[in-house]
Amino acid sequence: MTARELDAARITDPALRTAYTTCRALNATHGRTYFLATRLLPPDRRPAVHALYGFARWADDIVDDLGDDAPPTARAAALDRWRAQLLAGLRDRTATEPVVRALADTAERYAIDHQHFADFMTAMRADLAVTDYATYEDLCGYMHGSAAVIGLQMLPVLGTVVPRAEAAPHAAALGRAFQLTNFLRDVGEDLDRGRVYLPADLLAAHGVDRPLLEWSRASGTRDPRITTALRAAAALTRGVYREAAPGLAMLDPVARPCIRTAFVLYGGILDAIAADGYAAVHRRAAVSPLRRAVVAADGLARLAAARRRARATTRHAAPGPAARPERTTTCRERTPAPASR
C-alpha cells in the first residue's frame, strides 16, 4: 500500500520515497487513531499526512522518550539540533534526515507556512521547563504551537471548499480539542513526568491541586473532588469540539470522512473516560476495538459516497477547467495568549 500511495502522489525519487516510508511507519506505530483516519484519505494525500505526523512525533519523542534518565539539557540540545536540521531542510531542501526530508517536500508541495513548524518547535522546547499552567488562557497559549498549528498544517493537504481563512479557526480548534482529550486521558502518565496540563484554575474551582493529584496517583486512592474536576475538564473539551465541528463541512468532500472519523474516535475517548468513572489519574481509558471498527466502517461508507458524488459531478460538469478546492493560499491562526509550556 505504501508504494501505491507514493505512486499516487507522484513521489518518484528513491531517497524521498524512503523518507516518506519512514514517516508512515512512525504514524502506524504511534498514532493508532490518526493512522486509521489517514487510511480514509485519497492515496495521493496520505504521504503528506504521514510526513506531518512524523515531524510531530519525532519532536515529541525527544521531549518525552529520549531515555528515561536523559537530563533536560540533553533533551534541549537534541531539540536544538532537530530544529536546526528542520530550518535548513525547509530553506534549501538539502536535508538527509528522512523525516525532515519528507516534511520539507510536503511543505513545498502544499505551500505550508513554515511558521507553523517553528511555532511547534517552540512549544516542544517549552515542555522542558514549564510543568503546569495557571489558567486556561495560559494553556491555550501553549496549545497554539503544540496543537492548533497541526490543524493549520493539515488544511492545505485536505483542501477546502471555502476560503482557507474561513476554515482555519475551526481547524485550529480541532487541534486543541484533540490535545485536550490527550491531556485528560494521560493525566496520570503526565504526573509521572512531573507535568500537569489541566489548568490550575479549573482544578482549584473543584478543590484540586497538584499535591492532591500526586497523592491520588501514588496511593491509588480515588477522590471525589478529582472526579468532579476531570468531569469539568471533559465538559470544557466537548465545548472545543463544538467549536471545531462546523469546519468539517468546509473541507474537500473526499477528505471529510478522514477528519470526521478522527473527530468521532477522539470524542469517543472522552466517552471512555466517562464510562471509566473519570479514573484517568490511575489508568488510561481507550476506545474499544469494536467501536473503532464501527467508526472506520462508517468512514469507508462515507468515503465511497463522496467519491461517487465526485465522479457524478465530473461527468455532468460543463466543459472547461474543473473547480478545485482552495489549497494554495496561506492563513495562520493566532492565539492571543503567549505560548508558555
C-alpha angles and dihedrals in degrees: 000000000000092000090049091053093048092047091049090052090048093238103155107156107105095220091048091049089053090050093053091046089056090054092048090054091053090051093048093048102043109020107057097163093038093047093048091052092047089059087069094062122094107272094246092062099045098081091058092052090049089052092051091048092046091054093051093043094050093053093044091052090055090055097044111017108035091119119307092255099043108128121232090254091060092047091048091051091049091050091049091052090048092049091050091051090047096051092045091048093050091046103049107005092233098120117132097189104103099226093047091046093053092044093051091050091049092048090053096044093051101030092238114183108253090214089074090064093046091050090051092052090049090055092048091051090053089055088073094062112021115073103173144011126233096207141015088248089059090050091050088056090057093043092057089072100031101043118359093060089055089063091046092050089053097052097078090049095048096043126218136232092213130051106292092237088065094052097040099082091053092048090051090049091052090054089052092046091054092048094047087053090053091048091054094044093047101040092119095047091047089053088056087056091049095254136120114191097176107096115259093226092056091049093045091053086067098040096262129132136164095271091054091049091048092048091050092049094047097044098038088230122142121225123197091220091060091048090053092047093050090048088054091049089052091051090051090050093050088055090057090051088055089052090053098043099084089060093069092074090049093064127093103278094239090055096049097081090057096052094038089054091052089045092054096041094049090046086051089061088063088051090050091050090051092047088052091056095253091289093150092129088067106030142012116249120216139188110255119251089241092055091047090051093049093050092046091051090051089050091052091051091050091048092052090050092049091051092049090052091048092052092047091050091050093050093050099039119115116252114276139070112337118242113248131195113260107265108149110061122090129227127154129199117231126203112213095220114081118249108256112163 
